[in-house]
Amino acid sequence: MRRFPPPVPLVVATLALLALLAACGGSSAPERAAPGAPASAGAAAPAAGPPKVIGVTLLNRGALFYRDLEEGLREAAQRHGFELIVTAADFDLGRQSAQMEDFVARKVDAIVLCPVDSKGVGPAVRRANAAGIPVFTADIAAQEGEVVCHVASDNVAGGRLAGEYLAKALGGKGRVAIINQPVVTSVLDRVQGFREAIARFPGIEIVADVNGQGVRDKALEATSDVLQAHPELGGIFGINDDSVLGALDAVRQFKRDGVVLVGYDATEPAVDAITKGTALKADVIQYPRRIGVTTIDTIAAHFAGTALPKTIPVEVGIVDQESLAAPAAR
């Protein structure tokens, strides 16, 4: 996997947590995708007695992002001596709710949740609350029920990076569209940041904001409609890489290669498209493995009685053809 230049330093809350955990004998391992991340100060000694059991329900195991996040969860769980039960909802709210019910029935010690639907998962979170099981969210927040701590990329900042890049690529003027997925909070944050950035460029107008459902084929369909409705379209922001790659498919089909695309996640297929000089010019990069490691470290701190912030943001960055060609990215 490519290595990218490190992001700016982690926010104070994350650093404070990592420092606290290091003082207790355990800390986050270095992020594979982010050279320069805080290094581990030593492995935590597993607690005596039966291991703590943590139930995990991922949004989707098929996405590289969530496979990397799971890797971080497992790495940190092994270091702390925790047992993980990892499941995936595959975008099915009913399945995720059933997985949460199963965790409650098994009386797990904590739950890590990556919601399919930030609001719709509320009843399942409340059932875990009623059972006295602490719930932590990773990547996507839940809007209902009590969550101890949410660990995720700073998605508002990521959206701003995407908006600034697209605006500058268009020379500060033109019409743009958003390929959205408005049922999850992380996407709402990305779009908020994007809109904030675009608002600073009065020559740019957002002419369409459509739901591509976060998957490639639906994003292709949604983008096709936008391209036909707006022949003057100059740019597109895709809220994740499936969305922007679906948009890229549509741009190619309609031979609209002059449209500038910016995505979010920096998965290998998107990075490859950027490197090859396609209409996809840049991608916001997240560090999912770090999110996974930090989530488990946060749960360990909770078990130790440490007061936690409600949210721990993980920094993001942006990559384009120029940065990918730099020696540090190889």
C-alpha positions as a Markdown table, in Angstrom:
| # | Residue | x | y | z |
|---|---|---|---|---|
| 1 | Met | 0.0 | 0.0 | 0.0 |
| 2 | Arg | 1.3 | 3.5 | -0.8 |
| 3 | Arg | 2.6 | 5.6 | 2.0 |
| 4 | Phe | 1.5 | 9.2 | 2.0 |
| 5 | Pro | 3.0 | 12.3 | 3.7 |
| 6 | Pro | 1.9 | 12.6 | 7.3 |
| 7 | Pro | -1.1 | 14.8 | 8.1 |
| 8 | Val | -0.8 | 17.8 | 10.4 |
| 9 | Pro | -0.4 | 16.9 | 14.1 |
| 10 | Leu | -3.3 | 15.3 | 15.8 |
| 11 | Val | -5.7 | 17.5 | 17.7 |
| 12 | Val | -5.0 | 18.1 | 21.4 |
| 13 | Ala | -7.7 | 15.8 | 22.6 |
| 14 | Thr | -6.3 | 12.8 | 20.7 |
| 15 | Leu | -2.7 | 13.6 | 21.8 |
| 16 | Ala | -3.9 | 13.9 | 25.4 |
| 17 | Leu | -5.6 | 10.5 | 25.3 |
| 18 | Leu | -2.6 | 8.8 | 23.7 |
| 19 | Ala | -0.3 | 10.4 | 26.3 |
| 20 | Leu | -2.6 | 9.2 | 29.1 |
| 21 | Leu | -2.7 | 5.6 | 27.7 |
| 22 | Ala | 1.1 | 5.6 | 27.3 |
| 23 | Ala | 1.5 | 6.6 | 30.9 |
| 24 | Cys | -0.7 | 3.6 | 31.8 |
| 25 | Gly | 1.5 | 1.3 | 29.8 |
| 26 | Gly | -0.2 | 1.2 | 26.4 |
| 27 | Ser | -0.5 | 3.5 | 23.4 |
| 28 | Ser | -1.5 | 3.6 | 19.8 |
| 29 | Ala | 0.7 | 1.8 | 17.3 |
| 30 | Pro | 2.0 | 3.8 | 14.3 |
| 31 | Glu | -0.5 | 4.3 | 11.5 |
| 32 | Arg | 0.5 | 2.4 | 8.4 |
| 33 | Ala | -0.9 | 5.0 | 6.1 |
| 34 | Ala | 0.4 | 7.9 | 8.0 |
| 35 | Pro | 4.2 | 8.0 | 8.6 |
| 36 | Gly | 5.0 | 10.2 | 11.6 |
| 37 | Ala | 2.0 | 9.3 | 13.7 |
| 38 | Pro | 2.6 | 9.1 | 17.4 |
| 39 | Ala | 4.6 | 5.9 | 18.1 |
| 40 | Ser | 3.7 | 3.3 | 20.7 |
| 41 | Ala | 5.4 | 3.7 | 24.1 |
| 42 | Gly | 5.1 | 0.0 | 24.9 |
| 43 | Ala | 2.5 | -2.8 | 24.8 |
| 44 | Ala | -0.2 | -2.8 | 27.5 |
| 45 | Ala | -0.3 | -5.8 | 29.8 |
| 46 | Pro | -3.6 | -7.7 | 29.4 |
| 47 | Ala | -5.7 | -7.6 | 32.5 |
| 48 | Ala | -5.9 | -10.6 | 34.8 |
| 49 | Gly | -9.0 | -12.8 | 34.6 |
| 50 | Pro | -11.3 | -13.4 | 31.6 |
| 51 | Pro | -10.7 | -11.1 | 28.7 |
| 52 | Lys | -13.1 | -8.3 | 28.0 |
| 53 | Val | -15.3 | -9.0 | 25.1 |
| 54 | Ile | -16.1 | -6.3 | 22.6 |
| 55 | Gly | -18.8 | -6.6 | 19.9 |
| 56 | Val | -18.1 | -4.8 | 16.6 |
| 57 | Thr | -20.6 | -4.0 | 13.9 |
| 58 | Leu | -19.1 | -2.5 | 10.8 |
| 59 | Leu | -20.9 | -0.6 | 8.1 |
| 60 | Asn | -19.5 | -2.8 | 5.4 |
| 61 | Arg | -16.6 | -5.2 | 5.3 |
| 62 | Gly | -16.3 | -5.0 | 1.5 |
| 63 | Ala | -14.8 | -1.5 | 1.6 |
| 64 | Leu | -11.1 | -1.2 | 2.0 |
| 65 | Phe | -11.6 | 1.6 | 4.5 |
| 66 | Tyr | -13.4 | -0.8 | 6.9 |
| 67 | Arg | -11.0 | -3.6 | 6.4 |
| 68 | Asp | -8.2 | -1.2 | 7.4 |
| 69 | Leu | -10.3 | 0.0 | 10.4 |
| 70 | Glu | -10.9 | -3.6 | 11.4 |
| 71 | Glu | -7.2 | -4.3 | 11.2 |
| 72 | Gly | -6.6 | -1.4 | 13.7 |
| 73 | Leu | -9.3 | -2.7 | 16.0 |
| 74 | Arg | -7.7 | -6.1 | 16.0 |
| 75 | Glu | -4.2 | -4.9 | 16.5 |
| 76 | Ala | -5.1 | -2.8 | 19.5 |
| 77 | Ala | -7.4 | -5.4 | 21.0 |
| 78 | Gln | -4.6 | -8.0 | 20.9 |
| 79 | Arg | -2.3 | -5.5 | 22.7 |
| 80 | His | -4.9 | -4.9 | 25.4 |
| 81 | Gly | -5.9 | -8.6 | 25.7 |
| 82 | Phe | -9.5 | -8.0 | 24.5 |
| 83 | Glu | -11.6 | -10.5 | 22.6 |
| 84 | Leu | -13.4 | -9.1 | 19.5 |
| 85 | Ile | -16.6 | -10.3 | 17.9 |
| 86 | Val | -16.6 | -8.6 | 14.5 |
| 87 | Thr | -19.7 | -8.5 | 12.3 |
| 88 | Ala | -20.7 | -6.3 | 9.3 |
| 89 | Ala | -24.1 | -4.9 | 8.5 |
| 90 | Asp | -23.4 | -4.4 | 4.7 |
| 91 | Phe | -25.6 | -1.3 | 4.6 |
| 92 | Asp | -28.6 | -3.2 | 6.1 |
| 93 | Leu | -30.1 | -1.4 | 9.2 |
| 94 | Gly | -32.2 | -4.5 | 10.1 |
| 95 | Arg | -29.1 | -6.7 | 10.1 |
| 96 | Gln | -27.1 | -4.2 | 12.2 |
| 97 | Ser | -29.9 | -3.9 | 14.7 |
| 98 | Ala | -30.0 | -7.7 | 15.0 |
| 99 | Gln | -26.2 | -7.7 | 15.5 |
| 100 | Met | -26.6 | -5.2 | 18.3 |
| 101 | Glu | -29.3 | -7.4 | 19.9 |
| 102 | Asp | -27.0 | -10.4 | 19.7 |
| 103 | Phe | -24.3 | -8.4 | 21.5 |
| 104 | Val | -26.7 | -7.5 | 24.2 |
| 105 | Ala | -27.8 | -11.1 | 24.6 |
| 106 | Arg | -24.2 | -12.2 | 24.9 |
| 107 | Lys | -23.6 | -9.5 | 27.5 |
| 108 | Val | -20.5 | -8.2 | 25.9 |
| 109 | Asp | -18.4 | -5.6 | 27.8 |
| 110 | Ala | -18.6 | -2.9 | 25.1 |
| 111 | Ile | -19.9 | -2.3 | 21.6 |
| 112 | Val | -18.2 | -0.6 | 18.7 |
| 113 | Leu | -20.7 | 0.7 | 16.2 |
| 114 | Cys | -20.3 | 2.0 | 12.6 |
| 115 | Pro | -23.9 | 2.9 | 11.9 |
| 116 | Val | -25.7 | 2.2 | 8.7 |
| 117 | Asp | -28.2 | 4.9 | 9.5 |
| 118 | Ser | -27.2 | 7.4 | 12.2 |
| 119 | Lys | -30.8 | 8.0 | 13.3 |
| 120 | Gly | -32.3 | 4.6 | 12.5 |
| 121 | Val | -29.8 | 2.8 | 14.7 |
| 122 | Gly | -31.0 | 4.7 | 17.8 |
| 123 | Pro | -33.4 | 2.0 | 19.2 |
| 124 | Ala | -30.6 | -0.6 | 19.1 |
| 125 | Val | -28.2 | 1.8 | 20.9 |
| 126 | Arg | -30.8 | 2.5 | 23.6 |
| 127 | Arg | -31.3 | -1.2 | 24.2 |
| 128 | Ala | -27.6 | -1.5 | 24.8 |
| 129 | Asn | -27.8 | 1.5 | 27.1 |
| 130 | Ala | -30.6 | -0.2 | 29.1 |
| 131 | Ala | -28.4 | -3.3 | 29.4 |
| 132 | Gly | -25.6 | -1.3 | 30.8 |
| 133 | Ile | -23.3 | -1.9 | 27.9 |
| 134 | Pro | -21.1 | 1.1 | 26.9 |
| 135 | Val | -21.4 | 2.0 | 23.2 |
| 136 | Phe | -18.6 | 3.6 | 21.2 |
| 137 | Thr | -19.0 | 4.8 | 17.6 |
| 138 | Ala | -16.2 | 4.8 | 15.0 |
| 139 | Asp | -16.2 | 6.7 | 11.7 |
| 140 | Ile | -20.0 | 7.4 | 11.7 |
| 141 | Ala | -21.8 | 8.9 | 14.7 |
| 142 | Ala | -25.2 | 7.8 | 16.1 |
| 143 | Gln | -27.8 | 10.6 | 16.5 |
| 144 | Glu | -29.9 | 8.8 | 19.1 |
| 145 | Gly | -29.1 | 6.9 | 22.3 |
| 146 | Glu | -26.1 | 7.4 | 24.6 |
| 147 | Val | -22.6 | 6.9 | 23.2 |
| 148 | Val | -19.6 | 7.1 | 25.4 |
| 149 | Cys | -17.2 | 8.4 | 22.8 |
| 150 | His | -17.1 | 8.9 | 19.0 |
| 151 | Val | -13.8 | 8.4 | 17.2 |
| 152 | Ala | -13.7 | 9.6 | 13.6 |
| 153 | Ser | -11.9 | 11.6 | 11.0 |
| 154 | Asp | -12.4 | 15.3 | 11.2 |
| 155 | Asn | -14.9 | 15.2 | 8.4 |
| 156 | Val | -15.8 | 18.9 | 8.4 |
| 157 | Ala | -12.1 | 19.7 | 7.9 |
| 158 | Gly | -11.9 | 17.1 | 5.2 |
| 159 | Gly | -14.9 | 18.6 | 3.4 |
| 160 | Arg | -13.3 | 22.0 | 3.5 |
| 161 | Leu | -10.1 | 20.6 | 2.0 |
| 162 | Ala | -12.2 | 19.1 | -0.8 |
| 163 | Gly | -14.0 | 22.3 | -1.4 |
| 164 | Glu | -10.9 | 24.5 | -1.4 |
| 165 | Tyr | -9.1 | 22.1 | -3.8 |
| 166 | Leu | -12.1 | 22.0 | -6.2 |
| 167 | Ala | -12.6 | 25.8 | -6.1 |
| 168 | Lys | -9.0 | 26.5 | -6.9 |
| 169 | Ala | -8.9 | 23.9 | -9.7 |
| 170 | Leu | -11.8 | 25.7 | -11.3 |
| 171 | Gly | -10.2 | 29.1 | -10.9 |
| 172 | Gly | -12.7 | 30.3 | -8.4 |
| 173 | Lys | -15.7 | 30.2 | -10.8 |
| 174 | Gly | -18.1 | 27.6 | -12.2 |
| 175 | Arg | -21.0 | 25.3 | -11.4 |
| 176 | Val | -20.4 | 22.2 | -9.2 |
| 177 | Ala | -22.4 | 19.2 | -7.9 |
| 178 | Ile | -22.3 | 17.1 | -4.8 |
| 179 | Ile | -22.8 | 13.3 | -5.0 |
| 180 | Asn | -24.2 | 12.9 | -1.4 |
| 181 | Gln | -25.3 | 10.2 | 1.0 |
| 182 | Pro | -27.2 | 12.2 | 3.6 |
| 183 | Val | -28.3 | 9.4 | 6.0 |
| 184 | Val | -24.9 | 9.2 | 7.8 |
| 185 | Thr | -23.4 | 11.9 | 10.0 |
| 186 | Ser | -19.9 | 11.6 | 8.7 |
| 187 | Val | -21.2 | 12.5 | 5.2 |
| 188 | Leu | -23.3 | 15.4 | 6.6 |
| 189 | Asp | -20.1 | 16.7 | 8.1 |
| 190 | Arg | -18.1 | 16.4 | 4.9 |
| 191 | Val | -20.8 | 18.2 | 2.9 |
| 192 | Gln | -21.0 | 20.9 | 5.6 |
| 193 | Gly | -17.3 | 21.5 | 5.3 |
| 194 | Phe | -17.4 | 21.5 | 1.5 |
| 195 | Arg | -20.2 | 24.0 | 1.5 |
| 196 | Glu | -18.4 | 26.2 | 3.9 |
| 197 | Ala | -15.3 | 26.2 | 1.7 |
| 198 | Ile | -17.3 | 26.9 | -1.5 |
| 199 | Ala | -19.1 | 29.8 | 0.1 |
| 200 | Arg | -15.9 | 31.7 | 0.2 |
| 201 | Phe | -15.8 | 31.7 | -3.6 |
| 202 | Pro | -18.7 | 33.8 | -4.9 |
| 203 | Gly | -18.0 | 32.8 | -8.4 |
| 204 | Ile | -18.9 | 29.1 | -7.7 |
| 205 | Glu | -22.5 | 27.9 | -7.6 |
| 206 | Ile | -23.6 | 24.5 | -6.3 |
| 207 | Val | -26.3 | 23.5 | -8.8 |
| 208 | Ala | -27.0 | 19.9 | -7.7 |
| 209 | Asp | -26.9 | 17.9 | -4.5 |
| 210 | Val | -28.0 | 14.4 | -5.2 |
| 211 | Asn | -28.0 | 11.1 | -3.3 |
| 212 | Gly | -25.7 | 8.5 | -4.8 |
| 213 | Gln | -26.2 | 6.2 | -1.7 |
| 214 | Gly | -22.5 | 5.9 | -1.2 |
| 215 | Val | -22.2 | 3.1 | -3.8 |
| 216 | Arg | -20.6 | 3.2 | -7.3 |
| 217 | Asp | -23.5 | 2.1 | -9.5 |
| 218 | Lys | -26.0 | 4.4 | -7.8 |
| 219 | Ala | -23.5 | 7.3 | -7.9 |
| 220 | Leu | -23.1 | 6.6 | -11.7 |
| 221 | Glu | -26.9 | 6.9 | -12.2 |
| 222 | Ala | -27.1 | 10.0 | -10.1 |
| 223 | Thr | -24.2 | 11.7 | -11.8 |
| 224 | Ser | -25.6 | 10.8 | -15.2 |
| 225 | Asp | -28.8 | 12.7 | -14.4 |
| 226 | Val | -26.8 | 15.7 | -13.2 |
| 227 | Leu | -24.6 | 15.8 | -16.3 |
| 228 | Gln | -27.6 | 15.8 | -18.5 |
| 229 | Ala | -29.4 | 18.5 | -16.5 |
| 230 | His | -26.3 | 20.7 | -16.3 |
| 231 | Pro | -24.2 | 20.7 | -19.5 |
| 232 | Glu | -22.1 | 23.5 | -18.1 |
| 233 | Leu | -21.1 | 21.6 | -15.0 |
| 234 | Gly | -17.5 | 22.2 | -14.1 |
| 235 | Gly | -16.9 | 20.1 | -11.0 |
| 236 | Ile | -18.1 | 17.3 | -8.7 |
| 237 | Phe | -17.5 | 16.4 | -5.1 |
| 238 | Gly | -18.0 | 12.7 | -4.3 |
| 239 | Ile | -18.5 | 12.1 | -0.6 |
| 240 | Asn | -16.6 | 8.8 | -0.7 |
| 241 | Asp | -14.5 | 7.0 | -3.3 |
| 242 | Asp | -17.4 | 4.7 | -4.5 |
| 243 | Ser | -19.3 | 7.9 | -5.1 |
| 244 | Val | -16.5 | 9.7 | -7.0 |
| 245 | Leu | -15.6 | 6.7 | -9.0 |
| 246 | Gly | -19.2 | 6.2 | -10.0 |
| 247 | Ala | -19.1 | 9.9 | -11.0 |
| 248 | Leu | -15.9 | 9.3 | -13.0 |
| 249 | Asp | -17.7 | 6.4 | -14.8 |
| 250 | Ala | -20.5 | 8.8 | -15.8 |
| 251 | Val | -18.1 | 11.6 | -16.9 |
| 252 | Arg | -16.3 | 9.1 | -19.1 |
| 253 | Gln | -19.6 | 7.7 | -20.6 |
| 254 | Phe | -20.8 | 11.3 | -21.4 |
| 255 | Lys | -17.3 | 12.3 | -22.6 |
| 256 | Arg | -17.2 | 15.1 | -20.2 |
| 257 | Asp | -13.5 | 14.8 | -19.2 |
| 258 | Gly | -13.3 | 18.6 | -18.6 |
| 259 | Val | -15.3 | 18.1 | -15.4 |
| 260 | Val | -13.0 | 18.2 | -12.3 |
| 261 | Leu | -13.7 | 15.6 | -9.7 |
| 262 | Val | -12.6 | 15.5 | -6.0 |
| 263 | Gly | -13.3 | 12.4 | -3.8 |
| 264 | Tyr | -12.9 | 11.2 | -0.3 |
| 265 | Asp | -11.0 | 8.2 | 1.2 |
| 266 | Ala | -7.9 | 7.8 | -1.0 |
| 267 | Thr | -8.5 | 4.1 | -1.6 |
| 268 | Glu | -6.2 | 2.4 | -4.1 |
| 269 | Pro | -8.7 | 2.6 | -7.1 |
| 270 | Ala | -9.1 | 6.3 | -6.6 |
| 271 | Val | -5.4 | 6.9 | -6.1 |
| 272 | Asp | -4.7 | 5.0 | -9.3 |
| 273 | Ala | -7.2 | 7.1 | -11.2 |
| 274 | Ile | -5.6 | 10.3 | -9.8 |
| 275 | Thr | -2.1 | 9.0 | -10.7 |
| 276 | Lys | -3.2 | 8.3 | -14.3 |
| 277 | Gly | -4.4 | 11.8 | -14.9 |
| 278 | Thr | -8.1 | 11.2 | -15.2 |
| 279 | Ala | -10.8 | 13.7 | -14.4 |
| 280 | Leu | -10.5 | 12.6 | -10.7 |
| 281 | Lys | -7.9 | 15.2 | -9.6 |
| 282 | Ala | -7.7 | 14.8 | -5.8 |
| 283 | Asp | -8.9 | 12.8 | -2.8 |
| 284 | Val | -9.2 | 13.6 | 0.9 |
| 285 | Ile | -7.2 | 10.9 | 2.7 |
| 286 | Gln | -8.4 | 9.3 | 6.0 |
| 287 | Tyr | -6.5 | 7.0 | 8.3 |
| 288 | Pro | -8.9 | 4.2 | 9.2 |
| 289 | Arg | -6.4 | 2.0 | 10.9 |
| 290 | Arg | -5.6 | 4.9 | 13.3 |
| 291 | Ile | -9.4 | 5.2 | 13.9 |
| 292 | Gly | -9.6 | 1.5 | 14.8 |
| 293 | Val | -6.5 | 1.6 | 17.1 |
| 294 | Thr | -7.7 | 4.8 | 18.8 |
| 295 | Thr | -11.2 | 3.4 | 19.4 |
| 296 | Ile | -9.9 | 0.3 | 21.2 |
| 297 | Asp | -7.4 | 2.5 | 23.2 |
| 298 | Thr | -10.4 | 4.7 | 24.2 |
| 299 | Ile | -12.4 | 1.7 | 25.3 |
| 300 | Ala | -9.4 | 0.6 | 27.4 |
| 301 | Ala | -9.3 | 4.0 | 29.0 |
| 302 | His | -13.0 | 3.8 | 29.8 |
| 303 | Phe | -12.5 | 0.4 | 31.4 |
| 304 | Ala | -9.8 | 2.0 | 33.5 |
| 305 | Gly | -12.2 | 4.7 | 34.8 |
| 306 | Thr | -10.8 | 7.5 | 32.7 |
| 307 | Ala | -13.1 | 10.4 | 31.9 |
| 308 | Leu | -13.3 | 10.7 | 28.1 |
| 309 | Pro | -14.2 | 13.5 | 25.6 |
| 310 | Lys | -17.4 | 12.9 | 23.7 |
| 311 | Thr | -15.6 | 13.1 | 20.4 |
| 312 | Ile | -12.0 | 12.3 | 19.4 |
| 313 | Pro | -11.2 | 13.7 | 15.9 |
| 314 | Val | -8.5 | 12.1 | 13.7 |
| 315 | Glu | -6.8 | 14.4 | 11.2 |
| 316 | Val | -7.2 | 14.1 | 7.5 |
| 317 | Gly | -5.1 | 15.3 | 4.5 |
| 318 | Ile | -5.5 | 15.6 | 0.7 |
| 319 | Val | -3.6 | 13.9 | -2.1 |
| 320 | Asp | -3.3 | 14.8 | -5.8 |
| 321 | Gln | -1.1 | 13.8 | -8.7 |
| 322 | Glu | 1.7 | 16.0 | -7.6 |
| 323 | Ser | 1.8 | 14.8 | -4.0 |
| 324 | Leu | 1.5 | 11.2 | -5.1 |
| 325 | Ala | 4.5 | 11.7 | -7.3 |
| 326 | Ala | 6.6 | 13.0 | -4.4 |
| 327 | Pro | 9.2 | 10.6 | -2.9 |
| 328 | Ala | 7.5 | 10.5 | 0.5 |
| 329 | Ala | 4.3 | 9.0 | -1.2 |
| 330 | Arg | 6.1 | 6.0 | -2.7 |
